[in-house]
Amino acid sequence: MMMSKFTNKQINIILPILLFALAFITKFMFIDSRDICVDEPFTIFNAQKSVLEIIKLPTQNEPNPPLFMLFLHWWMSLFGSSALSVRILPLLFNSATAVALFFIGKQLKDKWAGVLTSLIFILSTYHFYFGMETRAYSMLSFGTSLGLFAFLKLIENPESRKNVILLIVANFIIMYSHYFGLFALFAQFVIGIMHYKNKVFFKKIIIALITSAVLFVPMAIVFIGHFLKFTEGTVVRPPKWIFYIDELIYFTNGSFSMIGVLLVVLFGWLIKRLKYSTEEKKNLKIIVMWWIVPFTAMFLISFKLPMFANRYVLFHTIGFFATIGLLVSMGKMSKNYRIIASLIVLVAIGARLRVNSKKFFYREVKNAVEKVKELKDENTLVVIHPAWANVGFMYYYSPEIFQDLEGFNEKQSLDNILPVYNKQMVQDHLKANPRYKRVVYYQDGSLFIDPKNSIKTYLKNEFTFQDSVFYPQCFFVSKFDLEQE
C-alpha cells in the first residue's frame, strides 16, 4: 500500500537506495570480525606506495592489474589503513553491484526480477566474504555487472552511443581489476557473433571490444609475462570434473539451496513454458551465455593451466544470479505465484548463508601475533616462515613499521624479526648472532611449504622446546629457550 503512494520514477530511485543500504549494512555489521589475512596485507602494503610505483607494480611480480590498489591508495590517504577503513572500499563496490543487479533484472523483465536478483546476490556466502575482502574481487564483480547492464541496454538500443561508452567503461574496470576478467570480454564477443545478423548491434559490440583492447595495450605485455609465469606453477590445483557442478552449487550456498532453486524453476517451467515471450527467451539466452561461456572456458583451461578457484570464478555469479532471477520471473503468472516462488528461492539460499564461516579462509593472525609479543623480550629472535608472512605479521605487530615502506626491512631486523625461506637462513643467522636466549617460531601454514618441518626440528636440536600453540587455520607459535625454564 505504501509503495502505491510513490510514482514509478520515485520507486526506481527508492528501490536501488534500499538495496544498496541493505547490502552495505548487513556486511558492515561484520566488517572487522575477521583479521586482515591471506592476500589482504600485501594489497594494503602495496597501496601505500606512490601512484607511479603502484602503476609499475605489475611489472615487478605483482600478479594483478593496478586499478583496485590505486583506489585503495587514495582511500587510505583519507581514511587510514585500519581493518575497518580498508574493507569499506570493497564493500562499496559490493553494494554498488547489488544496485547494478537490480537494474539488470529490471532490464531483463521488471522491477520484481531486479529486486529478486539483487537479493540473491546479497544472500550469497561467497559475496559476503569476498565483498569485504581488501582485494579486487568486489571491483571485478561490479565491473561485470555494469558490463552486463550496458550490454543489455546496447542490444535494446544499438544506436545509443551512451550504451557503447558505458560498456567500454565497464570493460576497462573488468580488465584492470583482474586479468581473468578478460574471459568476460570473450563472452561478449561470443554473444556478439551470435547476433551478427543485427548489423548495427554487431558493429557497436566490435567497436566496444576493439576500443577495450586498445585500452588494455599498456598491460598486454605484462599480462603475457604473467601468463607465462602462471604456466610454470600455481597453488591452484587442476579440477576434477565434479568441480564444475560443485562450484555452481556453492554459488547458491550449497546443495539444499540449489535443490530449492531448481524445484522452483522446474515447476515454473512446467506451468509457464507455453507463455514465454520472444523477448524473454532472447534475454535468457544472453545472460546464460554471459556466465556459462567464460565459466566453462576457465574450467576446461584449468586442466592444463589451473585457475578454477572460487575467488577467480566469482564474477561469473553475476550472470548466474541474473539467470535465476529471470527464470523465476519469466512468463505471465499471478502476483501471488511470483511472491511465493521468490520467497522459496530467497529462503532456500538465505538459510544456507554462512556469515564469515571459520571453514572459509579463517585466520587468527591477531591472536597469533599477540602470543609472539607475549613471549618476546630483548634477547628473543622471532623467526617467520615463510618469509612473505612477515607482511601480515607486521600489520598487527607494528603498524608503524608496516607503514614505513623505506625502513620496513631494516626496522624488522632491528626488532629481531627474521623472515626466512628455509632452515639454512635460520642456521646462518643464529651462528652469526649467538646472543639469543630464546627463539619464537611463527609458522604460517609452512607445513605445506616445509613438509618435513625442518626449521622446527633444527630449533629443537639447538634449543629446548618449551611450548607450541596453534591458531586456526594455519598458525603455530612455538617457543624455544636456550635452557630449560
C-alpha positions as CSV (number, residue, x, y, z in Angstrom):
1,M,0.0,0.0,0.0
2,M,2.8,2.4,0.9
3,M,4.6,1.8,-2.5
4,S,1.4,2.7,-4.3
5,K,1.8,6.3,-2.9
6,F,5.0,6.6,-4.9
7,T,5.3,7.2,-8.6
8,N,7.1,4.7,-10.8
9,K,10.0,7.2,-11.2
10,Q,10.3,7.5,-7.4
11,I,10.2,3.7,-6.9
12,N,13.1,3.4,-9.4
13,I,15.1,5.6,-7.1
14,I,14.0,4.3,-3.8
15,L,14.5,0.6,-4.5
16,P,18.2,0.9,-5.5
17,I,18.9,3.0,-2.5
18,L,17.3,0.5,-0.2
19,L,19.1,-2.4,-1.9
20,F,22.4,-0.5,-1.6
21,A,21.8,0.2,2.1
22,L,20.8,-3.5,2.7
23,A,23.9,-4.8,1.1
24,F,26.1,-2.4,2.9
25,I,24.6,-2.6,6.4
26,T,24.3,-6.4,6.5
27,K,28.0,-6.7,5.7
28,F,29.2,-3.7,7.6
29,M,28.0,-5.3,10.8
30,F,30.7,-7.9,10.4
31,I,33.4,-5.9,8.6
32,D,36.2,-6.3,11.2
33,S,35.0,-9.7,12.6
34,R,37.9,-11.3,10.6
35,D,41.5,-10.5,10.8
36,I,43.3,-8.9,7.9
37,C,44.8,-12.0,6.3
38,V,45.7,-14.2,3.3
39,D,46.5,-11.7,0.5
40,E,44.9,-8.6,2.1
41,P,48.1,-7.4,3.8
42,F,50.1,-7.4,0.5
43,T,47.4,-5.3,-1.2
44,I,47.3,-2.8,1.7
45,F,51.1,-2.7,1.9
46,N,51.5,-2.0,-1.8
47,A,48.7,0.5,-1.9
48,Q,50.8,2.7,0.5
49,K,53.2,3.3,-2.4
50,S,53.1,6.2,-4.7
51,V,50.7,6.2,-7.7
52,L,53.6,5.8,-10.1
53,E,55.0,2.9,-8.1
54,I,51.6,1.2,-8.0
55,I,51.2,1.5,-11.7
56,K,54.7,-0.1,-12.1
57,L,53.9,-3.0,-9.7
58,P,52.6,-5.4,-12.4
59,T,56.0,-5.3,-14.0
60,Q,57.6,-6.3,-10.6
61,N,55.8,-9.6,-10.0
62,E,52.6,-8.2,-8.7
63,P,50.0,-10.7,-10.2
64,N,47.1,-8.2,-10.5
65,P,46.4,-5.1,-12.5
66,P,46.8,-1.9,-10.5
67,L,43.2,-0.3,-10.6
68,F,42.0,-1.5,-7.2
69,M,45.3,-0.7,-5.5
70,L,45.1,2.9,-6.9
71,F,41.6,3.3,-5.5
72,L,42.8,1.9,-2.2
73,H,45.8,4.2,-2.2
74,W,43.6,7.3,-2.4
75,W,41.1,5.8,0.1
76,M,43.8,5.2,2.7
77,S,45.2,8.6,2.2
78,L,41.9,9.9,3.5
79,F,40.8,7.2,6.0
80,G,43.9,5.3,7.1
81,S,44.7,1.6,6.9
82,S,42.7,0.1,9.7
83,A,40.7,-3.1,9.0
84,L,37.5,-1.1,9.2
85,S,38.8,1.5,6.7
86,V,40.3,-0.7,4.1
87,R,37.3,-3.0,3.9
88,I,34.7,-0.3,3.4
89,L,36.1,0.4,-0.1
90,P,35.4,-3.2,-1.4
91,L,32.1,-3.1,0.4
92,L,31.1,0.0,-1.5
93,F,31.8,-1.9,-4.8
94,N,29.9,-4.8,-3.5
95,S,26.9,-2.7,-2.5
96,A,27.0,-1.0,-5.9
97,T,26.9,-4.4,-7.5
98,A,23.6,-5.1,-5.7
99,V,22.2,-2.0,-7.4
100,A,23.5,-2.9,-10.8
101,L,21.9,-6.3,-10.5
102,F,18.6,-4.6,-9.7
103,F,18.8,-2.7,-13.0
104,I,19.9,-5.8,-14.8
105,G,16.8,-7.7,-13.6
106,K,14.6,-4.7,-14.4
107,Q,16.1,-4.6,-17.9
108,L,15.5,-8.3,-18.4
109,K,11.9,-8.4,-17.0
110,D,10.7,-5.9,-14.5
111,K,11.4,-4.3,-11.0
112,W,10.4,-7.5,-9.3
113,A,13.0,-9.5,-11.2
114,G,15.5,-6.8,-10.3
115,V,14.8,-7.0,-6.6
116,L,14.9,-10.8,-6.6
117,T,18.3,-10.9,-8.5
118,S,19.8,-8.3,-6.1
119,L,18.6,-10.1,-3.0
120,I,20.1,-13.4,-4.3
121,F,23.4,-11.6,-4.6
122,I,23.1,-10.1,-1.1
123,L,22.4,-13.5,0.4
124,S,25.5,-15.1,-1.3
125,T,28.1,-16.6,1.1
126,Y,30.8,-16.1,-1.5
127,H,30.0,-12.4,-1.9
128,F,29.5,-11.9,1.8
129,Y,33.2,-12.9,2.3
130,F,34.8,-11.5,-0.9
131,G,32.6,-8.4,-0.7
132,M,34.5,-7.3,2.3
133,E,38.0,-8.6,1.4
134,T,40.5,-6.0,0.6
135,R,41.2,-7.4,-2.8
136,A,40.0,-6.6,-6.3
137,Y,37.2,-9.2,-6.5
138,S,34.4,-6.9,-5.5
139,M,35.5,-4.4,-8.1
140,L,35.6,-7.1,-10.7
141,S,32.1,-8.2,-9.8
142,F,30.9,-4.6,-10.1
143,G,32.6,-4.2,-13.5
144,T,31.0,-7.4,-14.7
145,S,27.5,-6.3,-13.5
146,L,27.9,-2.9,-15.1
147,G,29.1,-4.6,-18.3
148,L,26.0,-6.9,-18.4
149,F,23.7,-4.0,-17.9
150,A,25.4,-1.9,-20.6
151,F,25.3,-5.0,-22.9
152,L,21.6,-5.4,-22.4
153,K,20.9,-1.7,-23.0
154,L,23.0,-1.8,-26.1
155,I,21.2,-4.8,-27.6
156,E,17.9,-3.0,-26.8
157,N,19.1,0.3,-28.4
158,P,22.2,-0.3,-30.5
159,E,22.1,3.3,-31.9
160,S,22.9,4.7,-28.5
161,R,26.4,6.0,-28.2
162,K,25.9,6.3,-24.4
163,N,25.5,2.5,-24.1
164,V,28.7,1.8,-26.1
165,I,30.6,4.2,-23.8
166,L,29.2,2.6,-20.7
167,L,30.2,-0.9,-22.0
168,I,33.8,0.4,-22.7
169,V,34.0,1.9,-19.2
170,A,32.8,-1.4,-17.7
171,N,35.3,-3.4,-19.7
172,F,38.1,-1.1,-18.5
173,I,37.1,-1.8,-14.9
174,I,36.9,-5.5,-15.6
175,M,40.3,-5.7,-17.4
176,Y,42.2,-3.5,-14.9
177,S,40.6,-5.3,-11.8
178,H,41.8,-8.8,-12.6
179,Y,43.3,-10.5,-15.7
180,F,40.7,-13.3,-15.6
181,G,38.1,-10.6,-16.3
182,L,39.2,-10.9,-19.9
183,F,37.0,-14.0,-20.0
184,A,34.0,-11.7,-19.6
185,L,35.1,-9.9,-22.8
186,F,35.4,-13.2,-24.5
187,A,31.7,-13.9,-23.6
188,Q,30.8,-10.5,-25.1
189,F,32.5,-11.5,-28.3
190,V,30.7,-14.9,-28.5
191,I,27.3,-13.3,-27.8
192,G,28.1,-10.6,-30.4
193,I,28.8,-13.3,-33.0
194,M,25.5,-15.0,-32.2
195,H,23.8,-11.7,-33.1
196,Y,25.8,-10.9,-36.2
197,K,22.6,-10.5,-38.3
198,N,21.8,-7.5,-36.2
199,K,24.3,-5.4,-38.1
200,V,24.1,-2.2,-36.0
201,F,24.4,-4.1,-32.7
202,F,27.2,-6.3,-34.0
203,K,29.1,-3.3,-35.3
204,K,28.8,-1.5,-31.9
205,I,30.0,-4.6,-30.0
206,I,33.0,-4.9,-32.2
207,I,33.8,-1.2,-31.7
208,A,33.4,-1.6,-27.9
209,L,35.7,-4.6,-27.9
210,I,38.4,-3.1,-30.1
211,T,38.4,0.1,-28.0
212,S,38.7,-2.0,-24.9
213,A,41.6,-4.0,-26.4
214,V,43.3,-0.7,-27.2
215,L,42.9,0.5,-23.7
216,F,44.4,-2.8,-22.5
217,V,47.5,-2.4,-24.6
218,P,49.6,-0.9,-21.8
219,M,49.0,-4.1,-19.8
220,A,49.2,-6.5,-22.6
221,I,53.0,-7.3,-22.5
222,V,52.8,-7.5,-18.7
223,F,49.8,-9.8,-18.9
224,I,51.7,-12.2,-21.3
225,G,54.6,-12.3,-18.9
226,H,52.3,-13.2,-16.0
227,F,50.6,-15.8,-18.2
228,L,53.9,-17.5,-19.0
229,K,54.9,-17.5,-15.3
230,F,51.5,-18.8,-14.4
231,T,52.1,-21.8,-16.6
232,E,55.2,-22.7,-14.6
233,G,53.2,-23.3,-11.4
234,T,50.4,-22.2,-9.2
235,V,48.9,-23.1,-5.9
236,V,45.6,-23.8,-7.6
237,R,45.3,-27.5,-8.5
238,P,43.7,-28.9,-11.7
239,P,40.0,-29.5,-11.2
240,K,38.1,-32.8,-11.2
241,W,35.0,-33.0,-13.4
242,I,32.7,-32.8,-10.5
243,F,34.1,-29.4,-9.5
244,Y,32.1,-27.8,-12.4
245,I,28.8,-28.7,-10.7
246,D,30.2,-28.2,-7.2
247,E,31.1,-24.6,-7.9
248,L,27.6,-23.8,-9.2
249,I,26.2,-25.4,-6.1
250,Y,28.4,-23.2,-3.9
251,F,27.2,-20.2,-5.9
252,T,23.8,-20.7,-4.3
253,N,25.4,-21.5,-0.8
254,G,25.0,-25.3,-1.0
255,S,23.1,-28.3,-2.2
256,F,20.0,-27.6,-0.2
257,S,19.7,-24.1,-1.7
258,M,20.4,-25.4,-5.3
259,I,17.7,-28.0,-4.9
260,G,15.2,-25.4,-3.8
261,V,16.1,-23.1,-6.7
262,L,15.9,-26.0,-9.2
263,L,12.5,-27.1,-7.9
264,V,11.1,-23.6,-8.2
265,V,12.5,-23.2,-11.7
266,L,11.3,-26.6,-12.9
267,F,7.8,-26.1,-11.5
268,G,7.7,-22.7,-13.1
269,W,8.8,-24.1,-16.4
270,L,6.2,-26.9,-16.4
271,I,3.3,-24.4,-15.8
272,K,4.6,-21.5,-17.8
273,R,6.6,-23.0,-20.7
274,L,3.9,-22.0,-23.3
275,K,3.7,-18.5,-22.0
276,Y,7.2,-17.2,-22.5
277,S,7.6,-14.2,-24.7
278,T,10.2,-14.0,-27.5
279,E,11.9,-11.1,-25.7
280,E,12.2,-13.3,-22.5
281,K,13.7,-16.2,-24.4
282,K,16.2,-13.8,-26.1
283,N,17.2,-12.3,-22.8
284,L,17.6,-15.7,-21.2
285,K,19.9,-16.8,-23.9
286,I,22.1,-13.8,-23.5
287,I,22.5,-14.0,-19.7
288,V,23.1,-17.7,-19.8
289,M,25.9,-17.2,-22.3
290,W,27.2,-14.3,-20.2
291,W,28.3,-16.7,-17.5
292,I,28.4,-20.2,-19.0
293,V,30.8,-19.4,-21.7
294,P,33.6,-17.9,-19.5
295,F,32.9,-20.2,-16.6
296,T,33.2,-23.3,-18.9
297,A,36.3,-21.9,-20.6
298,M,38.1,-21.4,-17.3
299,F,37.1,-24.8,-16.2
300,L,38.4,-26.6,-19.3
301,I,41.6,-24.5,-19.5
302,S,42.3,-25.4,-15.8
303,F,43.1,-29.0,-16.7
304,K,46.2,-27.6,-18.4
305,L,46.6,-24.2,-16.6
306,P,44.9,-24.4,-13.2
307,M,42.7,-21.3,-12.5
308,F,39.4,-22.8,-11.4
309,A,39.1,-21.4,-7.8
310,N,36.2,-19.8,-6.1
311,R,37.8,-16.3,-6.0
312,Y,38.7,-16.5,-9.7
313,V,35.3,-17.6,-11.0
314,L,33.4,-15.4,-8.5
315,F,32.5,-12.8,-11.2
316,H,30.5,-15.4,-13.1
317,T,27.9,-15.4,-10.4
318,I,26.6,-12.1,-11.8
319,G,25.1,-13.7,-14.9
320,F,24.2,-16.8,-12.9
321,F,22.1,-14.9,-10.4
322,A,20.5,-12.9,-13.2
323,T,19.6,-16.2,-14.8
324,I,17.9,-17.4,-11.6
325,G,16.1,-14.1,-11.2
326,L,14.7,-14.2,-14.8
327,L,13.8,-17.9,-14.7
328,V,11.7,-17.4,-11.6
329,S,10.1,-14.3,-13.1
330,M,9.5,-15.4,-16.7
331,G,6.0,-15.8,-18.1
332,K,2.7,-14.3,-17.2
333,M,1.9,-15.5,-13.8
334,S,-0.1,-14.2,-10.9
335,K,1.4,-11.8,-8.4
336,N,0.8,-14.4,-5.6
337,Y,2.8,-17.1,-7.6
338,R,5.7,-14.7,-8.0
339,I,5.7,-13.8,-4.3
340,I,5.7,-17.5,-3.3
341,A,8.3,-18.6,-5.8
342,S,10.6,-15.7,-5.0
343,L,10.3,-16.3,-1.2
344,I,11.1,-20.0,-1.7
345,V,14.3,-19.2,-3.6
346,L,15.4,-16.5,-1.1
347,V,14.6,-18.6,1.9
348,A,16.4,-21.6,0.4
349,I,19.5,-19.5,-0.3
350,G,19.3,-17.4,2.8
351,A,19.0,-20.5,5.0
352,R,22.4,-21.7,3.9
353,L,24.1,-18.3,4.2
354,R,27.3,-18.7,6.2
355,V,28.5,-15.3,7.6
356,N,32.3,-15.5,8.0
357,S,32.4,-19.2,8.5
358,K,35.5,-20.5,10.2
359,K,35.8,-23.0,7.4
360,F,36.2,-20.3,4.8
361,F,39.6,-18.6,4.7
362,Y,39.6,-18.1,8.5
363,R,42.9,-16.9,10.0
364,E,43.6,-15.8,13.7
365,V,46.5,-13.6,12.8
366,K,45.9,-11.1,15.6
367,N,45.9,-13.7,18.3
368,A,49.0,-15.4,16.9
369,V,50.9,-12.1,16.8
370,E,49.8,-11.2,20.4
371,K,51.2,-14.6,21.5
372,V,54.5,-13.7,19.9
373,K,54.5,-10.3,21.7
374,E,53.8,-12.1,25.0
375,L,56.8,-14.4,24.5
376,K,59.3,-11.9,23.1
377,D,61.9,-10.0,25.1
378,E,65.1,-8.2,24.1
379,N,67.0,-11.5,23.8
380,T,64.4,-13.1,21.6
381,L,64.7,-13.9,17.9
382,V,61.3,-14.2,16.1
383,V,61.6,-16.5,13.1
384,I,58.8,-16.1,10.5
385,H,58.3,-18.8,7.9
386,P,57.5,-18.5,5.0
387,A,59.3,-15.1,4.7
388,W,56.4,-13.4,3.0
389,A,54.2,-14.0,6.0
390,N,56.1,-11.1,7.6
391,V,53.8,-8.6,5.9
392,G,50.6,-9.9,7.5
393,F,52.5,-10.3,10.8
394,M,53.8,-6.8,10.8
395,Y,50.3,-5.3,10.1
396,Y,49.3,-6.3,13.6
397,Y,52.7,-6.5,15.3
398,S,53.8,-2.9,14.5
399,P,51.6,-0.6,12.3
400,E,54.4,2.0,12.4
401,I,56.9,-0.4,10.8
402,F,54.2,-1.7,8.4
403,Q,53.6,1.9,7.2
404,D,57.3,2.7,6.8
405,L,57.9,1.4,3.3
406,E,61.6,2.5,3.1
407,G,62.5,1.3,6.5
408,F,60.4,-1.8,6.6
409,N,63.1,-4.5,6.3
410,E,65.7,-2.7,8.3
411,K,63.3,-2.0,11.3
412,Q,62.2,-5.6,11.3
413,S,65.8,-6.7,11.6
414,L,66.5,-4.1,14.4
415,D,63.5,-5.6,16.3
416,N,64.9,-9.1,15.9
417,I,62.3,-10.2,13.4
418,L,63.8,-12.7,10.9
419,P,61.7,-13.7,7.9
420,V,63.2,-16.9,6.3
421,Y,62.6,-19.1,3.3
422,N,64.5,-22.2,4.6
423,K,66.4,-23.8,7.5
424,Q,69.8,-22.6,6.2
425,M,68.8,-18.9,6.8
426,V,68.0,-19.7,10.4
427,Q,71.2,-21.5,10.9
428,D,73.3,-18.8,9.4
429,H,71.6,-16.0,11.4
430,L,71.9,-17.9,14.8
431,K,75.6,-18.7,14.1
432,A,76.3,-15.0,13.4
433,N,74.3,-13.8,16.4
434,P,74.8,-16.2,19.3
435,R,73.3,-13.7,21.9
436,Y,69.7,-15.0,21.6
437,K,68.4,-16.8,24.7
438,R,65.0,-17.6,23.1
439,V,63.6,-18.2,19.6
440,V,59.9,-17.8,18.9
441,Y,58.9,-19.6,15.7
442,Y,55.9,-18.1,13.8
443,Q,54.7,-20.6,11.2
444,D,52.1,-19.5,8.7
445,G,50.9,-22.7,7.0
446,S,54.5,-23.6,6.4
447,L,53.9,-27.4,6.9
448,F,52.7,-27.2,3.3
449,I,55.9,-25.5,2.2
450,D,58.2,-27.3,4.6
451,P,56.6,-30.7,4.9
452,K,59.5,-32.2,6.9
453,N,59.2,-29.2,9.4
454,S,63.0,-28.9,9.1
455,I,63.1,-25.5,10.8
456,K,61.3,-26.6,13.9
457,T,63.4,-29.8,14.0
458,Y,66.6,-27.8,13.8
459,L,65.4,-25.4,16.6
460,K,64.6,-28.4,18.8
461,N,68.1,-29.7,18.4
462,E,69.7,-26.3,19.2
463,F,67.3,-25.1,21.9
464,T,65.0,-26.6,24.5
465,F,61.5,-26.8,23.1
466,Q,59.0,-25.3,25.6
467,D,55.6,-25.0,24.0
468,S,53.7,-24.6,20.8
469,V,50.2,-23.1,20.3
470,F,48.0,-23.5,17.2
471,Y,45.8,-20.7,16.0
472,P,43.3,-21.6,13.3
473,Q,43.5,-22.2,10.5
474,C,47.2,-22.4,10.0
475,F,49.4,-20.6,12.5
476,F,51.8,-22.2,15.0
477,V,53.7,-20.1,17.6
478,S,56.4,-22.2,19.2
479,K,58.8,-21.2,22.0
480,F,62.4,-22.4,22.3
481,D,64.8,-21.5,25.1
482,L,68.5,-21.9,25.5
483,E,68.0,-23.6,28.8
484,Q,65.0,-25.4,30.4
485,E,62.9,-23.0,32.4
